[in-house]
């Protein structure tokens, strides 16, 4: 069984700017109000491990399972009897860049962890995705301002 929720947002940010936010550990805590800290080696690599610390919870170790620059990123956290995954996707459309963040819980205890853990994470996805895309736009504007000086 797999429990899943996804949220998609359309933006004028570039895929490069969004990718930078997804693969820079310092940006994760800026873009996710529930996250206190993220640590992983840069550049991120499939199979590499990292650590996240949410406010009020113990640190969790994660593993990158997919990294396709400008297209997709995913990482997983092992839970007892389940796996918590965070698929990220983007694709260019005629109306802008479509950016999707998701949370998926799979395994024998997905029916337990989905509602307990996944639902809370899913509730925060719209705010996280808005912050990622807004901050990606701000990064691009700041870089353009610096180049103009």
MINUMAR-621721 format. One record per atom (N, C-alpha, C, O): x, y, z negated; residue in three letters. Coordinates in steps of 0.05 Angstrom, whole numbers, plus 5000, padded with zeros to 4 digits. Each point is the difference from the previous one (the first is absolute). Layout:
residues N
XYZAla...
This chain:
residues 149
501749765000Unk498350245000Unk501850255000Unk502150004988Unk496950205026Unk501450265000Unk497950224994Unk497950015013Unk502850164968Unk498450244994Unk501550235013Unk502450034996Unk496250145019Unk501450225013Unk498350255003Unk497649995002Unk503850244996Unk498850265005Unk502150175015Unk502449984995Unk496650185025Unk501850175016Unk498750275002Unk497650034999Unk504150185004Unk499050275005Unk501650115023Unk502549975000Unk496250175018Unk501350115023Unk499550305001Unk497850104994Unk504350055015Unk499850295001Unk501350095027Unk502049895008Unk496850305005Unk501050115025Unk501550254994Unk499150174985Unk503349875026Unk501750234994Unk501450105025Unk500249855020Unk500850394978Unk501750115022Unk503049964993Unk501750085015Unk498949804962Unk502749944992Unk501249805020Unk498649855013Unk504050164990Unk501449815018Unk500449744987Unk500149984975Unk500249815041Unk500749734989Unk502650014985Unk500449864980Unk501650295030Unk502650024987Unk499750124972Unk501349914981Unk497150305017Unk499750134974Unk498549824980Unk500849994976Unk497249865033Unk498649814982Unk501949784993Unk500149924976Unk501449985043Unk501949784995Unk502050084978Unk500749844983Unk500350415019Unk501950104980Unk498849994972Unk501349924981Unk496250155016Unk498650004974Unk499749714990Unk500349954976Unk499249865042Unk499649724993Unk502649874992Unk500049804985Unk502350305024Unk502549864996Unk502050164983Unk502449945000Unk496750264986Unk501750164982Unk498949964971Unk497850094994Unk503749784989Unk498949934973Unk499150254984Unk498049994986Unk503550235017Unk499250244985Unk497250115009Unk498650124984Unk500749835041Unk497450105010Unk497749834989Unk497750114999Unk502849644994Unk497749844991Unk498650124975Unk497650005000Unk503950094981Unk498850114975Unk498750275006Unk498250074986Unk502850075033Unk498850265008Unk497349955013Unk498050144996Unk501849655021Unk497749945016Unk497949834985Unk497749995010Unk503049894969Unk498249824985Unk499850104971Unk501949954984Unk495950185008Unk499850104973Unk500149794978Unk500750064977Unk498749695030Unk500149784980Unk502849894996Unk500549864981Unk501350215037Unk502749894999Unk501950204986Unk500150235006Unk501449664975Unk502050164985Unk502749995014Unk501450205000Unk499349575012Unk502649985011Unk500149765020Unk498649804997Unk503150235024Unk500549785018Unk503050005005Unk501350205004Unk499849564996Unk502949965005Unk500449785021Unk499049784997Unk502450295024Unk500949795020Unk502250125016Unk500350245003Unk501349585008Unk502350085017Unk499050115026Unk498149915012Unk503350304998Unk499450135025Unk502349955019Unk502350054992Unk497349875032Unk497449965013Unk498749744990Unk501449804994Unk495950215004Unk498649764992Unk500349785021Unk500250055023Unk499949704967Unk500449775018Unk498049784991Unk499449974977Unk499749885043Unk498249774994Unk501549814982Unk502349945006Unk496449974973Unk501249824981Unk501350144976Unk500549884980Unk500050385023Unk501250154978Unk497950044978Unk497650035005Unk503449984971Unk498350044976Unk500250284990Unk502050145004Unk495949954983Unk499950264987Unk498449984975Unk499149794992Unk500550444996Unk498550014974Unk498250255000Unk500850215009Unk496849754981Unk498150224996Unk499250004971Unk499649794988Unk499950455002Unk499050044973Unk497650185002Unk500350245007Unk497449664986Unk497650164999Unk499850124972Unk501249904981Unk497250315017Unk499650124974Unk498549814982Unk497949905007Unk503350034970Unk498749834981Unk500149705004Unk498749854987Unk502950065033Unk500349725004Unk503049925002Unk501650185006Unk499049574990Unk502849925002Unk501050025029Unk498350005019Unk504350004985Unk501150015027Unk499349745015Unk499749794988Unk499950245038Unk499449775017Unk502149985022Unk500950205011Unk500049564995Unk501949955021Unk498449945026Unk498149854999Unk502850275023Unk498649955025Unk502149925021Unk502450044996Unk496649845026Unk501749925022Unk498950115026Unk497649975005Unk504150165011Unk499150095026Unk499649765018Unk501849835002Unk495950155011Unk499449775017Unk499750085030Unk500049835017Unk499750434988Unk499850105028Unk501050295001Unk499250164983Unk502449895036Unk501050285005Unk500350035031Unk501949905011Unk496250245001Unk500250065029Unk499950305002Unk497850124998Unk504550015005Unk500150295000Unk497950135017Unk499749935024Unk498850264965Unk498050155014Unk497449845005Unk498250105014Unk501749654976Unk497749835005Unk498849884975Unk497650034994Unk504049824990Unk498949854978Unk502149964978Unk502449985004Unk496550004971Unk501649944977Unk498249844981Unk497750064997Unk503549744989Unk498549854981Unk501949914978Unk502449955005Unk496650044971Unk501549884978Unk498149844982Unk497650055000Unk503649764985Unk498349834983Unk501149994972Unk502450024995Unk495749944987Unk500649974971Unk498749734992Unk497649955005Unk504049874983Unk499049754991Unk498550034974Unk500950134982Unk496749755017Unk498449994975Unk499749714993Unk500349835017Unk498950104959Unk499649724993Unk497649905017Unk497750084995Unk502849745023Unk497949885016Unk499050175023Unk498049945012Unk503450284994Unk499150175022Unk502450175009Unk502150024987Unk497550115037Unk501950185011Unk498650265007Unk497950005013Unk503250224978Unk498950265005Unk501650135023Unk502550034997Unk496250035025Unk501450115024Unk499050285006Unk497750074994Unk504150095017Unk499350285007Unk500650065029Unk502150125006Unk496249795013Unk500550055028Unk499650295007Unk498150134991Unk503849985025Unk499950275010Unk500249985031Unk501749855010Unk496650295004Unk500149995029Unk499550285011Unk498750174987Unk502449885036Unk499450255014Unk500049955030Unk501549825010Unk496850335005Unk500049985029Unk499050275011Unk498350134989Unk502949935033Unk499350255014Unk497349965014Unk499649805013Unk498650404984Unk497550005014Unk499750265016Unk501750184996Unk496449845022Unk499750265014Unk499350234982Unk500450235007Unk498649714969Unk499350214981Unk502050054977Unk499550164983Unk502849705018Unk502150044980Unk501049734990Unk499449795012Unk502150224967Unk501249764989Unk498149874980Unk499150134981Unk500149625023Unk498349854982Unk501849864980Unk501649835008Unk498150244967Unk501749884979Unk498249854980Unk498050104991Unk502849645004Unk498449834983Unk501849904977Unk502249915004Unk496750114972Unk501249874976Unk498049794990Unk497650055001Unk503449734989Unk498349794990Unk501049874975Unk502350044993Unk496049814995Unk500749834977Unk498749735005Unk497649995006Unk503949804992Unk498949735004Unk501049824977Unk502350024992Unk495949814999Unk500749814979Unk499349725012Unk497749955007Unk504349884994Unk499649735011Unk500949794980Unk501650064981Unk497549705022Unk500849784983Unk497749904984Unk497850105001Unk502749694983Unk497949874985Unk498550184980Unk497649964996Unk503750244993Unk498750184981Unk499250275013Unk499750204985Unk500149815041Unk499350255014Unk497250104991Unk499650244998Unk498649574997Unk497350084991Unk500050144973Unk498250144993Unk503949814991Unk500350124974Unk501550275002Unk499150204991Unk503349795022Unk501750235002Unk498950215019Unk500650244996Unk497949685025Unk498950205018Unk498350204985Unk500650245001Unk497349674985Unk498450204985Unk501450134977Unk499550234994Unk502349634993Unk501450114977Unk502250215008Unk500150224989Unk501649705029Unk502350175008Unk499550145026Unk500450245002Unk498749615018Unk499750125027Unk498050225001Unk500450205014Unk497349784972Unk497950205002Unk501150274990Unk499450215012Unk502149794966Unk501150254990Unk502050135019Unk500050245005Unk501749595007Unk501950095020Unk498650115024Unk500650225010Unk497449645000Unk498550085023Unk498650274996Unk499850165019Unk499349894957Unk498650264994Unk501950235004Unk499250225006Unk503449744990Unk502050215003Unk501150035028Unk501450205006Unk498049625013Unk501150015026Unk499450255016Unk501850115013Unk495749994986Unk499550255015Unk501750234991Unk501150155017Unk499349894957Unk501750224990Unk502949965008Unk501350195008Unk499749564990Unk502749945007Unk500550065030Unk502050135007Unk496249785009Unk500350045029Unk499950295008Unk501550095017Unk496850064970Unk499950295005Unk502650144992Unk501050175014Unk500149744963Unk502650114991Unk502249935019Unk501750175007Unk498449585002Unk502149915019Unk499950185025Unk502150105009Unk495549935003Unk499950145025Unk500450304996Unk501350135016Unk497649984963Unk500450294994Unk503050064995Unk501150195010Unk500249644974Unk502950034995Unk501749965024Unk502150125004Unk497049695014Unk501449965025Unk499950255017Unk502050085013Unk495750054988Unk499750255015Unk501750224988Unk501350155014Unk498849874959Unk501650204986Unk503049955005Unk501550195004Unk499349564996Unk502849935006Unk500850105028Unk502150125004Unk496149845016Unk500550085027Unk500250315002Unk501850105014Unk496450034973Unk500050305000Unk502550104987Unk501250205010Unk499649694968Unk502550094986Unk502549955017Unk501850175001Unk498249615013Unk502349945018Unk500150205023Unk502150095009Unk495549985002Unk499950205021Unk500950274991Unk501350155014Unk497949934961Unk500850254989Unk503050014996Unk501350215006Unk499949584984Unk502949984996Unk501550025026Unk502050135002Unk496949755019Unk501350005026Unk499850285013Unk501850085015Unk496150074979Unk499650275011Unk501850204987Unk500550225011Unk500549734965Unk501650194985Unk502850025010Unk501650164989Unk
